[in-house]
Amino acid sequence: MTFLAEADIEQALLADLAALGYQTTTEAQAGPDGSAPEREAYADVLLFINGLPLVVIELKSPSSEQATLQTAYTQLQTYKAEIPSLFRTNAALVISDGQLARIELPEARSLSWTRSWMS
Protein backbone atom coordinates (compact mmCIF):
# COMPACT_ATOMS: atom_id res chain seq x y z
CA MET A 1 0.00 0.00 0.00
CA THR A 2 1.35 3.42 -0.96
CA PHE A 3 0.75 6.40 1.32
CA LEU A 4 0.83 10.08 0.49
CA ALA A 5 3.28 12.33 2.27
CA GLU A 6 1.85 14.74 4.86
CA ALA A 7 2.56 17.71 2.58
CA ASP A 8 0.61 16.05 -0.25
CA ILE A 9 -2.37 15.46 2.05
CA GLU A 10 -2.24 19.10 3.16
CA GLN A 11 -2.13 20.33 -0.44
CA ALA A 12 -5.05 18.09 -1.43
CA LEU A 13 -7.12 19.38 1.50
CA LEU A 14 -6.26 23.00 0.68
CA ALA A 15 -7.22 22.41 -2.97
CA ASP A 16 -10.55 20.90 -1.91
CA LEU A 17 -11.26 23.85 0.39
CA ALA A 18 -10.33 26.33 -2.35
CA ALA A 19 -12.66 24.50 -4.76
CA LEU A 20 -15.45 25.01 -2.23
CA GLY A 21 -14.78 28.75 -2.27
CA TYR A 22 -12.66 29.07 0.88
CA GLN A 23 -9.58 31.25 0.84
CA THR A 24 -6.59 29.21 1.96
CA THR A 25 -3.09 30.11 3.09
CA THR A 26 -0.03 28.26 4.30
CA GLU A 27 1.18 28.38 7.89
CA ALA A 28 4.18 30.50 6.89
CA GLN A 29 1.94 33.25 5.47
CA ALA A 30 -0.40 34.06 8.33
CA GLY A 31 -0.75 33.81 12.08
CA PRO A 32 -4.02 32.94 13.85
CA ASP A 33 -5.31 36.51 13.62
CA GLY A 34 -4.34 36.85 9.94
CA SER A 35 -1.26 38.95 10.70
CA ALA A 36 2.37 37.97 10.31
CA PRO A 37 3.10 34.72 12.17
CA GLU A 38 4.37 35.02 15.73
CA ARG A 39 6.12 31.65 15.56
CA GLU A 40 7.53 29.36 12.88
CA ALA A 41 4.72 26.82 12.74
CA TYR A 42 1.03 26.46 13.37
CA ALA A 43 -1.38 23.63 12.80
CA ASP A 44 -1.31 22.24 9.29
CA VAL A 45 -4.59 23.83 8.19
CA LEU A 46 -6.51 26.74 9.69
CA LEU A 47 -9.98 27.37 8.35
CA PHE A 48 -10.91 31.03 8.71
CA ILE A 49 -14.53 32.08 8.51
CA ASN A 50 -15.16 35.84 8.47
CA GLY A 51 -11.52 36.29 9.46
CA LEU A 52 -11.75 34.11 12.58
CA PRO A 53 -9.83 30.83 12.89
CA LEU A 54 -12.79 28.52 13.52
CA VAL A 55 -11.33 25.14 12.53
CA VAL A 56 -7.83 23.89 13.36
CA ILE A 57 -6.64 20.79 11.52
CA GLU A 58 -3.50 18.84 12.44
CA LEU A 59 -2.43 16.15 9.96
CA LYS A 60 0.14 13.41 10.37
CA SER A 61 1.67 11.35 7.61
CA PRO A 62 0.40 7.77 7.32
CA SER A 63 3.83 6.75 6.03
CA SER A 64 5.44 7.46 9.41
CA GLU A 65 5.07 4.92 12.21
CA GLN A 66 5.43 7.74 14.75
CA ALA A 67 2.53 9.66 13.18
CA THR A 68 -0.58 8.67 15.10
CA LEU A 69 -3.79 10.30 16.23
CA GLN A 70 -2.15 10.64 19.64
CA THR A 71 0.84 12.58 18.24
CA ALA A 72 -1.56 14.87 16.35
CA TYR A 73 -3.58 15.40 19.53
CA THR A 74 -0.42 16.09 21.53
CA GLN A 75 0.67 18.62 18.92
CA LEU A 76 -2.65 20.47 19.29
CA GLN A 77 -2.16 20.55 23.07
CA THR A 78 1.25 22.15 22.49
CA TYR A 79 -0.35 24.77 20.25
CA LYS A 80 -3.01 25.45 22.90
CA ALA A 81 -0.29 26.11 25.49
CA GLU A 82 1.99 28.16 23.22
CA ILE A 83 -0.54 30.12 21.15
CA PRO A 84 -3.81 30.39 23.04
CA SER A 85 -4.97 33.19 20.70
CA LEU A 86 -5.42 30.54 18.00
CA PHE A 87 -8.14 28.85 20.06
CA ARG A 88 -10.16 31.84 21.34
CA THR A 89 -12.71 31.58 18.52
CA ASN A 90 -12.18 27.92 17.73
CA ALA A 91 -15.29 25.85 16.96
CA ALA A 92 -13.68 22.55 15.92
CA LEU A 93 -10.38 20.70 16.18
CA VAL A 94 -9.62 17.98 13.65
CA ILE A 95 -6.79 15.46 13.81
CA SER A 96 -5.87 12.79 11.28
CA ASP A 97 -3.09 10.31 10.70
CA GLY A 98 -4.10 9.81 7.07
CA GLN A 99 -6.17 6.72 7.88
CA LEU A 100 -8.29 7.78 10.84
CA ALA A 101 -9.66 11.17 11.82
CA ARG A 102 -11.27 12.64 14.92
CA ILE A 103 -13.08 15.90 15.54
CA GLU A 104 -13.46 17.72 18.82
CA LEU A 105 -16.03 20.42 19.36
CA PRO A 106 -14.63 22.44 22.30
CA GLU A 107 -18.07 23.66 23.34
CA ALA A 108 -19.32 20.06 23.52
CA ARG A 109 -16.76 18.68 25.98
CA SER A 110 -19.48 17.47 28.31
CA LEU A 111 -20.96 15.21 25.64
CA SER A 112 -19.96 11.59 26.20
CA TRP A 113 -19.08 10.88 22.54
CA THR A 114 -16.28 13.48 22.60
CA ARG A 115 -14.56 12.09 25.68
CA SER A 116 -12.96 9.00 24.11
CA TRP A 117 -10.27 10.81 22.12
CA MET A 118 -9.65 13.67 24.54
CA SER A 119 -8.17 11.54 27.33
C-alpha positions as CSV (number, residue, x, y, z in Angstrom):
1,M,0.0,0.0,0.0
2,T,1.4,3.4,-1.0
3,F,0.8,6.4,1.3
4,L,0.8,10.1,0.5
5,A,3.3,12.3,2.3
6,E,1.8,14.7,4.9
7,A,2.6,17.7,2.6
8,D,0.6,16.0,-0.2
9,I,-2.4,15.5,2.0
10,E,-2.2,19.1,3.2
11,Q,-2.1,20.3,-0.4
12,A,-5.1,18.1,-1.4
13,L,-7.1,19.4,1.5
14,L,-6.3,23.0,0.7
15,A,-7.2,22.4,-3.0
16,D,-10.5,20.9,-1.9
17,L,-11.3,23.8,0.4
18,A,-10.3,26.3,-2.4
19,A,-12.7,24.5,-4.8
20,L,-15.4,25.0,-2.2
21,G,-14.8,28.7,-2.3
22,Y,-12.7,29.1,0.9
23,Q,-9.6,31.2,0.8
24,T,-6.6,29.2,2.0
25,T,-3.1,30.1,3.1
26,T,0.0,28.3,4.3
27,E,1.2,28.4,7.9
28,A,4.2,30.5,6.9
29,Q,1.9,33.2,5.5
30,A,-0.4,34.1,8.3
31,G,-0.7,33.8,12.1
32,P,-4.0,32.9,13.8
33,D,-5.3,36.5,13.6
34,G,-4.3,36.8,9.9
35,S,-1.3,39.0,10.7
36,A,2.4,38.0,10.3
37,P,3.1,34.7,12.2
38,E,4.4,35.0,15.7
39,R,6.1,31.6,15.6
40,E,7.5,29.4,12.9
41,A,4.7,26.8,12.7
42,Y,1.0,26.5,13.4
43,A,-1.4,23.6,12.8
44,D,-1.3,22.2,9.3
45,V,-4.6,23.8,8.2
46,L,-6.5,26.7,9.7
47,L,-10.0,27.4,8.3
48,F,-10.9,31.0,8.7
49,I,-14.5,32.1,8.5
50,N,-15.2,35.8,8.5
51,G,-11.5,36.3,9.5
52,L,-11.7,34.1,12.6
53,P,-9.8,30.8,12.9
54,L,-12.8,28.5,13.5
55,V,-11.3,25.1,12.5
56,V,-7.8,23.9,13.4
57,I,-6.6,20.8,11.5
58,E,-3.5,18.8,12.4
59,L,-2.4,16.2,10.0
60,K,0.1,13.4,10.4
61,S,1.7,11.4,7.6
62,P,0.4,7.8,7.3
63,S,3.8,6.8,6.0
64,S,5.4,7.5,9.4
65,E,5.1,4.9,12.2
66,Q,5.4,7.7,14.7
67,A,2.5,9.7,13.2
68,T,-0.6,8.7,15.1
69,L,-3.8,10.3,16.2
70,Q,-2.1,10.6,19.6
71,T,0.8,12.6,18.2
72,A,-1.6,14.9,16.3
73,Y,-3.6,15.4,19.5
74,T,-0.4,16.1,21.5
75,Q,0.7,18.6,18.9
76,L,-2.7,20.5,19.3
77,Q,-2.2,20.5,23.1
78,T,1.3,22.1,22.5
79,Y,-0.4,24.8,20.3
80,K,-3.0,25.4,22.9
81,A,-0.3,26.1,25.5
82,E,2.0,28.2,23.2
83,I,-0.5,30.1,21.1
84,P,-3.8,30.4,23.0
85,S,-5.0,33.2,20.7
86,L,-5.4,30.5,18.0
87,F,-8.1,28.9,20.1
88,R,-10.2,31.8,21.3
89,T,-12.7,31.6,18.5
90,N,-12.2,27.9,17.7
91,A,-15.3,25.9,17.0
92,A,-13.7,22.6,15.9
93,L,-10.4,20.7,16.2
94,V,-9.6,18.0,13.6
95,I,-6.8,15.5,13.8
96,S,-5.9,12.8,11.3
97,D,-3.1,10.3,10.7
98,G,-4.1,9.8,7.1
99,Q,-6.2,6.7,7.9
100,L,-8.3,7.8,10.8
101,A,-9.7,11.2,11.8
102,R,-11.3,12.6,14.9
103,I,-13.1,15.9,15.5
104,E,-13.5,17.7,18.8
105,L,-16.0,20.4,19.4
106,P,-14.6,22.4,22.3
107,E,-18.1,23.7,23.3
108,A,-19.3,20.1,23.5
109,R,-16.8,18.7,26.0
110,S,-19.5,17.5,28.3
111,L,-21.0,15.2,25.6
112,S,-20.0,11.6,26.2
113,W,-19.1,10.9,22.5
114,T,-16.3,13.5,22.6
115,R,-14.6,12.1,25.7
116,S,-13.0,9.0,24.1
117,W,-10.3,10.8,22.1
118,M,-9.6,13.7,24.5
119,S,-8.2,11.5,27.3
